[in-house]
């Protein structure tokens, strides 16, 4: 191969990175793709989300104007897709936990691409073992606080109820929830940052940051965005956040807190244009740049 290496297309890793920047041994960041959506009850297809994000990331400009650096310099390794467990949502969460726990032992900054939101529980379980004061910042249109949904406690609609059993949660962008969830919030003195007006989240940035502990895991359900920006989700909800609102909030969080990992979930590629997958890839790259230096 000597002398002809430059004649081939980049590998199918996130952002098209090659050695040495994509090597597992030296990369500080590891991408975990999990193509799973077995508890989705409306528009299925989020299992295709991880690969769509990785495919779209091939077209990212690796230099970031805002940060004035090449974010990929920290090293970003892309793992193979996780094989799904289709007979048990709980076992699927456990599979994510076991993989995440091993990578965290290796001191990797872990980024998960879902798949459905239920998968985030496995990531939180693993990180909670390392960070006792872990807090989860959830960006989402939905509260996801049901105790059980469609016969399982491990549905995407229950994920934050299970997370709350482990650690503190701060919810941002919420604009849809059930009566059961509203009663649970009131009983536990939880106060989500609702997306009630176009400027409500921006006005609350300082309060959001003040609500977080020092070590923060960020879970981003892409339906936090308004459907005009991100139609490619399984459960779209009108009245959501815009690109700069989300990015500005994440930048401020990373300036004041230690972000220890994050996920992007619920991209349903067939429900939107290629721009949706590219938005997700750009958001992941941007947040890596904010959180890892």
Secondary structure as UniProt FT lines:
FT   TURN            2..3
FT   HELIX           5..7
FT   HELIX           14..16
FT   TURN            19..22
FT   TURN            24..26
FT   STRAND          29..34
FT   TURN            38..39
FT   HELIX           46..48
FT   HELIX           49..57
FT   TURN            58..59
FT   STRAND          63..64
FT   TURN            65..68
FT   STRAND          69..70
FT   HELIX           71..74
FT   STRAND          76..78
FT   HELIX           89..105
FT   TURN            106..107
FT   STRAND          109..114
FT   HELIX           117..119
FT   HELIX           120..130
FT   TURN            132..133
FT   STRAND          135..139
FT   TURN            150..151
FT   TURN            153..154
FT   TURN            156..158
FT   HELIX           159..164
FT   TURN            165..166
FT   STRAND          168..174
FT   HELIX           179..187
FT   TURN            188..189
FT   STRAND          193..194
FT   TURN            198..199
FT   HELIX           200..203
FT   HELIX           205..211
FT   STRAND          215..221
FT   HELIX           222..224
FT   TURN            227..229
FT   HELIX           243..256
FT   STRAND          258..265
FT   HELIX           269..271
FT   HELIX           274..291
//
